[in-house]
Amino acid sequence: MKKTQLFEYHSKHAKLTEFAGYEMPLWYTTITEEHMAVRNKCGIFDVSHMGRFSVQGKDSGRFLEGLVPTSVQSQPDAKSFYTLLLNEAAGIIDDLIIMRKTGTDFLVVVNAANASRDLDHIRRRSGGYDVQIDDVTGRTAMIAVQGPEAAAALQRLTAVDLMALKRFRSIDGEALGRRCTISRTGYTGEDGFEVIVYDTTVDDPAAAAAVWDALAKPAKPCGLGARDSLRLEAGFPLHGSDIDDKTNPFEAGLSWVVSADKTGYVGYDAVSRLRASPPARVRRGIVLDEGIPRHGFEVLDAQGGVAGQVTSGTFSPVLRKGIALAMIRRDIPESSGARVRIRETSFPGRYVKPPFYDESLYGWKRGSKSK
């Protein structure tokens, strides 16, 4: 099983689990404690297992433009943006972040479970372009710093002015004298940063370990369990559960990723057909008064028929209730109420628009509007 540069720390302090071929921390204390640390203060996550591909060269912008449905070349330098890899049928191969450092220098960050397939997809379509695609995953570490106190926790390690770094912007710099890229993104719903540490490997983890150890003092180390409950509470989809290569952006609620006036990318013809007619199913949030919904559970309509299926479900530490993302028949009224079948019992709930938390109390919007 593969390990990240921070495995020694995890093995001493965390409950470990297998994920995407890596031995990763599931939790250090409890999922709820780590979850609330991120909502109220600051938590750190080892996300080094996620794939990171450098795409450089004269044609790199034009090449990526033909690969994703989001406009690439209109993005300013130092901008990061969320987008999708689509197949020819507009199914979602993966969701990802692209950092545009310059017009000829990009960093593509993908889900760990899909990294090999994504890299094959990207390389297979690079013929005829002057681009160099380099898998830098094993030579870099990535640490997510998330929560309302994230900037303060990270600022102690770097001369980069973090308060001047706007959301979805990135900058090259140093942390504790180690070369790094800092981006202001995240998948928890909170304000936060990703620190990509260069020149560090599993055999030479010193640079990554130094940054992690320094952050672990003001911030709480968190595992995959809290990472999943936080992203679900924020209403963000998980590839492999909420979206997959048989789900298109319109039914997934991700049509905002598809640039309206863009043509010529992988999946464009299918997107054009799908755009012309509403999807038969849509993704919705559900809150239950009792019971914890899980992936695959049936969602029932008012007459007891099957309205859809839970794609992600968990216990919300903020709401203290079960919450879910579910794919529901579009003809089911949002006001009709939802019932989720858990074993032999169906539990009543309601459809909601994520995020599931009160945005005046939690999440990045509660902070400065200038971020």
N, C-alpha and C positions, 0 to 999 in steps of 0.2 A: 504493500500500500504506500502511496506517495505521502510525503510530508512537506510542510512549508518551513520557512526559515525560523519560525517561532514555535516549532513543535516541542522543543525542550521545555519551554515555559508551560505550554498546554499540558504536557504529560505530568508535570509536577502539581498543577493546580486545578485541572478541569476533568469533568466526566467526558470521555472521548467517544466519538462515533465515526462511522465511515460515511463519507459523503463525496460523491463524484470521484471516487477512487483515492481520496485523501483521508487521512486520519485527522479529524478536526475536533475542536471543543464543542460539546453540546451545551454545557453550562458550567459555570464555575461555582455558583452558589445555588440559586434557583432561577428559573426563567422569569418568574414574576418580579423578583428583586432586580434582576438585570434590566428587564423591560422598563420598570419604573425609574431606574437610575438614568436611563436615556431620556425618558419623558421629562424628568424633573431636573437633572443635572447633566451628566456626561458619561457616555460609555464608549469603549473601544472594541473593535472587531478585527480579527485577522481575516482579511478577504484576499490573501495572497494566492489562494487556489483559483480565483477567477482568471480567465485568459486575458493576456495583454499582448496585442500585436502592433508593432510599429509598421506604419505604411508611409514610405517616403519616396520621393522622386518627382521628376518634372510633371508626370501625369497623375499624381496621387489624388488630387482633388477631383479631376475628371473621372478617374477610375471609381472612386467611392460614390460619386454622383450617380453612376449607373448601377450601383449596388443596393442603395437604400431609397425608400420613398420620401425621405426628408431632404430638403435642399441643403447641399453641402457647401457649394462654392459661394453661396450668399452669406454664409456664417462669417463673422469677423474672426480674426486671429485671437487665440486664447479663449475661444468659446467651446464649451462642452455641450453636447445635446444628446437627448434620448431618441433612439430610433429603432428600426426593426430590420432584420434580414428576412426577406420574403422568398418563397419559392415561386415557380411560374403560375401556380394556382392562387397566389396571394396568401397562402398559408404561412404562419409565422415560424420560421426556422429558429429564431432567437430574438430576444430584445437586448439592446446593448447601448453603451455610451460611446460616442466618438468625441475625442478631444482634438480640436483643430489648433495645433500649436502655431503653424504658419500655413500658407497655401500649399506647401510641398511637404509638410511634416505633420502626420496625424498619429494618434494613439487610439486603438480600438480596444474597448474593454467588454468582454463577453462573459456569459454564465459559465461556471466551471464545468457543469455537466455536458455542455454543448461545445466546449472549446475546440476539440479535435475536429468535429464535424464542421464548425464554423470556419476554421482555418482551411480545411479542404475546399469548402464552398468559395471562400474568398480567393484562394490561390488558383482554383480552377478557372476563374473568370478574369484572371489578370493578363491573359495572353494579349499581346499587341499593345500593351501599355508600358511606359517607361516608369515602372514602380519596383520598389524593393520591399518585400513583405517579410518581416522578421518576428518570430515568436520570442518575445522577451520575458515570458512568464517566469521561467526558471532563474533569470538573472536579476529579477526585481521582486520586492515584497510590496504588499499594499495593505495599509492599515486605515480603517474607517474610524473617524472620531465624530461622534454624533451626540447631539443634545444641546440645550440652551447654553451650557457652559463650555461647549466645544472650542470656541475661539479662544477663550481664556486658557484652557488646558494646553492647546497646541501652541499658542503664542510664546510661551516660555521657552520653546525649543527652536524658534526660527526668527530671523530678522525680517521675513516677509510680513508686510502690513496686512494682516488677515481681515481687519475690519474694512479695508479698502478693496478687498477681493469680493466682487459681487457673486451672487448665486450663478452657478453654471459657467463660471470662469475658472481658468487654471493659470498657474505660473510656475516656472522653473525656479528653484532656489536651493536652500540647504536647511536641514533640520539637524541640530547638534553637530554641524559641520559635515553632515552626510548629504551627498547630492540627491535631490528629490524633485518631484513635481507635486504640487499641492493643488487640488481642485475642490471647489465648493459645491458638492453634490451630495447624494446620499439616498438611501432607500428605506428610511425609517419614518419619513414625514417631518423630521426635525431639521433644524439648521445643522450643518456639519461639513466635514471635509474628508477627502481621501488623500493620504500621503503615500505616494509611490516612491519607494526608496530604491535607488540604483546601486549597482556594484555589490550585490549580496546574493548568496546562493545557500542552498541547504548545507553545503560543505563549509561555507564561509558566511555564517549568519550574523556576524558582529554588528554590521550597520543596522540591520532590521531590528535586532534584539535591543540595541541601545535606544532606538526611538521608542519601541514598545515599552521597555522598562521605565523610561522617563514618563511616558503617558500613563502608565498603570498606577502612578502615584496620585495624580489629581482625578483620574477617570477610572471607571469600573470596567474591568475586562468582561466581555459578554460573549456568549456562544451562539451557535446556530439556532437554538431554540428561541431566544429573544429576538434574533434577527428576523425569524419568520413571523413571530407574533406582532412585531413592530410594523413590518411591511404590510401585513394583512390589515392591521388596525388603520393604517394610512390608506388602504384601498388599492395598493399597488399589486399588479398581477405577478404570479410566479410562473415562469416558463416550465412546462412539464406538468403543471397542475391547472392553472387558469387559462393558459394559452399554449398552443402547440402548432405543429405544422398542418393541422386540419382546422385551425381557427383563423379567421381573417380579421383585419384591423377594425372593421365596422361592427361586427358582433362582439368584439372584445372591448369596445369602448375606447379604441386607440386611433380613431380616424383623424384625430388632431395631429398625429405624427405624419400623416400623408399630406404632403404639400399639394395644394389644390391645382396649381398651374404647372406641375412638373410632369414630364413624359420620359419615356425611354429607359426606365429602370426595370430591374428584374421584378416581374409580377405586375407590371403596369397594365397590360391588356386585361388581366383578371380584375384588377382594381377598378378599371373603367367600367366593366360590366357590373361589378358589385355596387358601385356608386350609384348606378341608375335605379336600383330597387332596394327597398329597406330589407335588412336581414331578418330571417325568420326567428332568430333568437338573439338575446342581448344579455350582457353581464350586469348583474345587480348585486347590491349588498343586502344582507339579511341580519337582523338582530332578533335573537330568541329570548324570551323571558325565562325559560328553563331549558336545560339540556345543552350539550356541546356538539355542534355540527362538525362533521368530518368529510373529507374528500369522498365523493361517490354517493353520499346520501341523497335520497330522492326529495325534491321539493314538490308539494302538492298544491293544487288549486282549491278553490272554495268548495268544489263538488267532490274532492278527494281524488281527482285524476292527477296524473303526473304532469307537472308544469315545467320541470327542469331538474337539474342536478347540481349539488354543491361541488364546487371545484376546489375551494380551500375553506377550511373551518378551524376555529380554535376558540379558546377562552380569552376574552379581552380583559387584561389586568386593569385597564382604565374604567371600562363600563361594568366590570364584574359580571359579565353575561357572555353567552355564546354568540359569536359573530361568524359570518360566512360571506364569501363571494360565490355566486352561483350563476350558471347559464340557464336563462329562463325563456320560455316561449314569448315572443314579442307581443302576442295578443293578450297576455295576462295583464290586467290593469295593476299599476303599482299600488293603487288604493285598496286592492282586494284582500291584502293580507297574505302572509305565507305560512305554510305549515311544513316542517321538516320531519321526515320519518326517521326516527332513531330506533333501530331494531323493530319492535312490534308496536311502538307508540309514535304518534305524530304530535309534535310540539308546536304551539302557535308562535308566530313572530310577525315582523313587519319588514317591508322593503324600505331600504334607506339608500341615500346617495352617499358613498364614502367621501371623505374619511369618516370613520366611526366616532371619532372623538370630537369634542367641542373645540373648534379652531381658535376660539378666544382664550382657551386655557392651555392647549397643547399644539405642537407643530410649529414650523418655521414662521407661519404668518402672524403668530402672536408677538414676534419681535419687531424690529425696526422695519418700516416699509421700504427703507433704502436698500435692504439686502437683496 
